[in-house]
Amino acid sequence: MTAVESAVKNQPLSPPPIVPSFAVIPGAQVQRALQGREKEIVELIEATYRLHGAGDSVNPPSYFLRFPDRPSSRIIALPASLGGSHRVDGLKWISSFPGNVAAGIPRASAVLILNDPDTGYPFACLESSIISATRTAASAALAADRLSRGRSRPARVGFFGAGLIARYINSFLIGTGWSFDEIGVYDLAADSAAGFRGYLEQSGTAIRITVHDSAERLIRDSDLVVFATIAGEPHVHDSSWFSHDPLVLHVSLRDLAPEILLSSTTIVDDVEHCLKANTSPHLAEQLTGNRDFVHGTLDDVLAGRLTVPTDRPVIFSPFGLGVLDLAVGKFVYDQMARSGELHVIDDFFAELRRHG
Ligand SMILES: NC(=O)c1ccc[n+]([C@@H]2O[C@H](COP(=O)([O-])OP(=O)(O)OC[C@H]3O[C@@H](n4cnc5c(N)ncnc54)[C@H](O)[C@@H]3O)[C@@H](O)[C@H]2O)c1
């Protein structure tokens, strides 16, 4: 027997893969698993961006399902695979039906499927509107922190669009240590602005809250501007509104005219993802014919490859990566598994012998 043959023969056999059990994790459990853990989740999101930046992930383009008879609605599929110490594959399937809001229910609803990387079998289905809002807000809080280093820390925050995502971003900013002298709110719908104000007041803030009736006033009065509208095309066109060089979290992606991006520092989460689907960065690429206006990714900043200039506005446009949903979903699953609270569905997979 050669040395190689004997090494192969004596290698410890890895256990044969087994079919995992299948669990359903409802929103109430997801909420409990994530509540009060803002700092931990921001660290998880940072680690996930770093893995993605290092190439230890697969994150193909999102697939948009649209309906000719319901043009304002859509359902998006975000498949992804995450490496590192918490390897997991999966898919987020998230609907956006803006008409829901008039009926008093949230616009977005979602599930996340987690797949076992050894067998491919799905092993969990999680309510995922909370996971999606959480990873979006954690990414925004991370960006607010890292992109404001080197400039004076924003003391006045302005929410442009005051729905569920704005609420989550506010909680994550506060939960990761931000405090503000003033909170500004602007929303086309007076009841959304009033509802958001009510939430801020109930959360016990003693900070001055101003509901603006002018978009220009909100932007000019804020050092940190959070866009969380549902605008489908740019509605803010005047670069002079940003002459005080604010930090802008452009979470809703389509609010700003491309010219504003061209006169700012533009940071994205992933260039290929973000320059698609008529986002403002995509429009800027169409306008200029190149991608030179993109200064880099958040991972470039996290890794110290990029220093953010302080003498112009900084605009972070995150497309939203499926790997972030996987990371937060796996975090929730692991907690439920550890605490013995998983709702396992007995006999979910019932055809387990190939030849019967
Ligand atoms: N980039 C990401 O990773 C990511 C992730 C999740 C959600 N989002 C985006 O965040 C946005 C907000 O989501 P949500 O769940 O909070 O929605 P929502 O419907 O709860 O709230 C949106 C608010 O924006 C207001 N609005 C719409 N157009 C406006 C305009 N032109 N000016 C001012 N206000 C306006 C609406 O009145 C509403 O109150 C959506 O566009 C969603 O796609 C982005």
PDBQT file of the ligand as one rigid body, heavy atoms in Angstrom, charges set to zero:
ROOT
HETATM    1  N1  LIG A 401     -32.113  48.959   0.905  1.00  0.00    +0.000 N 
HETATM    2  C1  LIG A 401     -32.606  48.011   1.677  1.00  0.00    +0.000 C 
HETATM    3  O1  LIG A 401     -31.916  47.077   2.073  1.00  0.00    +0.000 OA
HETATM    4  C2  LIG A 401     -34.043  48.059   2.092  1.00  0.00    +0.000 A 
HETATM    5  C3  LIG A 401     -34.556  47.071   2.936  1.00  0.00    +0.000 A 
HETATM    6  C4  LIG A 401     -35.881  47.165   3.367  1.00  0.00    +0.000 A 
HETATM    7  C5  LIG A 401     -36.676  48.223   2.905  1.00  0.00    +0.000 A 
HETATM    8  N2  LIG A 401     -36.146  49.133   2.043  1.00  0.00    +0.000 N 
HETATM    9  C6  LIG A 401     -36.943  50.218   1.521  1.00  0.00    +0.000 C 
HETATM   10  O2  LIG A 401     -37.324  51.081   2.577  1.00  0.00    +0.000 OA
HETATM   11  C7  LIG A 401     -38.452  51.820   2.128  1.00  0.00    +0.000 C 
HETATM   12  C8  LIG A 401     -39.411  52.054   3.269  1.00  0.00    +0.000 C 
HETATM   13  O3  LIG A 401     -40.030  50.845   3.642  1.00  0.00    +0.000 OA
HETATM   14  P1  LIG A 401     -41.183  50.819   4.759  1.00  0.00    +0.000 P 
HETATM   15  O4  LIG A 401     -41.492  49.403   5.011  1.00  0.00    +0.000 OA
HETATM   16  O5  LIG A 401     -40.825  51.715   5.862  1.00  0.00    +0.000 OA
HETATM   17  O6  LIG A 401     -42.391  51.453   3.927  1.00  0.00    +0.000 OA
HETATM   18  P2  LIG A 401     -43.698  52.155   4.509  1.00  0.00    +0.000 P 
HETATM   19  O7  LIG A 401     -44.706  52.079   3.425  1.00  0.00    +0.000 OA
HETATM   20  O8  LIG A 401     -44.007  51.636   5.868  1.00  0.00    +0.000 OA
HETATM   21  O9  LIG A 401     -43.245  53.694   4.691  1.00  0.00    +0.000 OA
HETATM   22  C9  LIG A 401     -42.876  54.509   3.625  1.00  0.00    +0.000 C 
HETATM   23  C10 LIG A 401     -43.265  55.937   3.949  1.00  0.00    +0.000 C 
HETATM   24  O10 LIG A 401     -42.741  56.803   2.938  1.00  0.00    +0.000 OA
HETATM   25  C11 LIG A 401     -43.698  57.818   2.677  1.00  0.00    +0.000 C 
HETATM   26  N3  LIG A 401     -43.415  58.369   1.363  1.00  0.00    +0.000 N 
HETATM   27  C12 LIG A 401     -43.593  57.789   0.157  1.00  0.00    +0.000 A 
HETATM   28  N4  LIG A 401     -43.155  58.616  -0.816  1.00  0.00    +0.000 NA
HETATM   29  C13 LIG A 401     -42.654  59.706  -0.200  1.00  0.00    +0.000 A 
HETATM   30  C14 LIG A 401     -42.039  60.900  -0.656  1.00  0.00    +0.000 A 
HETATM   31  N5  LIG A 401     -41.826  61.120  -1.955  1.00  0.00    +0.000 N 
HETATM   32  N6  LIG A 401     -41.656  61.815   0.255  1.00  0.00    +0.000 NA
HETATM   33  C15 LIG A 401     -41.870  61.614   1.581  1.00  0.00    +0.000 A 
HETATM   34  N7  LIG A 401     -42.442  60.495   2.065  1.00  0.00    +0.000 NA
HETATM   35  C16 LIG A 401     -42.839  59.553   1.191  1.00  0.00    +0.000 A 
HETATM   36  C17 LIG A 401     -45.029  57.095   2.776  1.00  0.00    +0.000 C 
HETATM   37  O11 LIG A 401     -46.088  58.014   3.029  1.00  0.00    +0.000 OA
HETATM   38  C18 LIG A 401     -44.777  56.151   3.968  1.00  0.00    +0.000 C 
HETATM   39  O12 LIG A 401     -45.147  56.729   5.194  1.00  0.00    +0.000 OA
HETATM   40  C19 LIG A 401     -39.025  51.064   0.926  1.00  0.00    +0.000 C 
HETATM   41  O13 LIG A 401     -38.700  51.762  -0.265  1.00  0.00    +0.000 OA
HETATM   42  C20 LIG A 401     -38.277  49.753   0.947  1.00  0.00    +0.000 C 
HETATM   43  O14 LIG A 401     -38.121  49.189  -0.338  1.00  0.00    +0.000 OA
HETATM   44  C21 LIG A 401     -34.843  49.077   1.647  1.00  0.00    +0.000 A 
ENDROOT
TORSDOF 0
